[in-house]
Amino acid sequence: MKARVKLIEGVSFVGQSESGHSVVMDGPPESGGRNLGVRPMEMLLLGLGGCSAFDVVHILRKGRQQVSDCVADLDATRADSDPKVFTKIHVHFTVTGKALDPKRVEQAVKLSAEKYCSASIMLGKTAAITHDFEVVEG
């Protein structure tokens, strides 16, 4: 996998993925940024959320569960001093669908966290990652 990050101006960068998608990243104003995009560490947290939510939906649909929505809300804590790595991350899934089996949702969350989500497994080397979920009929 390849990616490219190029300086735009100040501390604003555009990142381009190998698949051709672009995203703007920027620093906070106190660091010379203009708040034009997400912070790089926010991007890591978003990557974890996207990776794990993808897994949960994929696993449930493969098991013929009727998922209509999946939201991953992430809450992270970073170290106080440099390097300010994530030390704790909590992921709360809200999975919506028709007649979803909570045990299957629980299993999908567990499989993502322990086997499939590369981002979660990698970030879990420095952060304590916890998960929970709720099932909504709809």
Protein Blocks (a to p, Z undefined) as FASTA:
>chain_A
ZZddddfbhjaccdddfkopacdddddfknopaolaccfklmmmmmmmmmmmmmmmmmmm
mnopacfbdcddddddddfbdcdddfbdcdddddddehiafklmmmmmmmmmmmmmmmlm
mmmmmpccdddddddeZZ
